[in-house]
Amino acid sequence: MTTTGATTGLTIKPLSPVIGAEITGIDLHAEQPQSVIDEILKAWRDYTVLAIRGTQDLTMEEQLAFAGRFGDLGARKQAPEALRERTEGIYQTNEHTLLVSNMKVDGQPIGAFGDADMWFHIDSGYSEKPYKYTFLYGLEIPSRGGNTLFCDAYAVYDALSDELKEKLAGKKALHIHEYKRTEEVDIEKDISDSPHFFHPVFITHPETGKKALFVDRLMTRRIEGLDAAESDTILNQLFDLMESPQFLYEHVWQKHDFVMWDNRCAPHGRTWFPKEEDRLLRRCTIEGECLSE
């Protein structure tokens, strides 16, 4: 149901039967009153993923100023080639921003995550305190593909059998940095050099109080307390379930889209797009907290 704030003028319209809503009536170039921030926080609790369309020429400073109203800006945790700070035009970055792109300047990548399919993941899920919120602004969008798929991790938890909930209750899972992109980490050996952390398989969201599944295909490697075969079987069942269409919202990007989501309950992935076409998005995040069941 579409709603309009009586005092803020924000209109919030669901984007799918699952999760996601579009917000209109907001100017991201302007400083927002606290009433608008409060309404966005409520919408986040209700819809998890929020999209604002048509904000032309949003600068890095404006993006960070808006995101910073929701907490402490996150620091980048990416590969060295993606960490260079840039000052030129739409390629501008600093310690709080990251370019998500397949583009190159002088033969060198300007950002991270290239042009391959991106498996479902939780941003910085391998760290002790995964990011709380993620914000993406679309600067260059390919003619087709490159869509972002968002999973409703609340609904997936609710859909699990009581037997599986009971079996996994109280258990943690190992999240290791981009395990499925490299397949190079042998977790039976010393993994101290690979960023990793054990998080509860089920978390209780600190603000909503709702349970969510907290695993993802890209970085979750092993359920603690289970042997490798049983862990792999259960994890693959969970991955297949959470990537089923009934739990997904697919965001088809348009240039100047601004999409923000609650990273704790919206594992997300990216679809294929033509490698010869440019895709460029600017990301920033909000620091998170330790998660518990």
Beta strands, then each sheet from edge to edge (+ up, - down):
strand 1: 3-4
strand 2: 11-14
strand 3: 21-24
strand 4: 49-52
strand 5: 97-101
strand 6: 104-105
strand 7: 108-109
strand 8: 112-113
strand 9: 118-121
strand 10: 133-140
strand 11: 148-151
strand 12: 172-176
strand 13: 196-200
strand 14: 202-204
strand 15: 211-213
strand 16: 220-223
strand 17: 248-251
strand 18: 258-262
strand 19: 268-270
strand 20: 280-286
sheet 1: 1+ 2- 3+ 4+ 18- 10+ 20- 5+ 8+
sheet 2: 6+ 7-
sheet 3: 9+ 19- 11+ 17-
sheet 4: 13+ 12- 16+
sheet 5: 14+ 15-
end
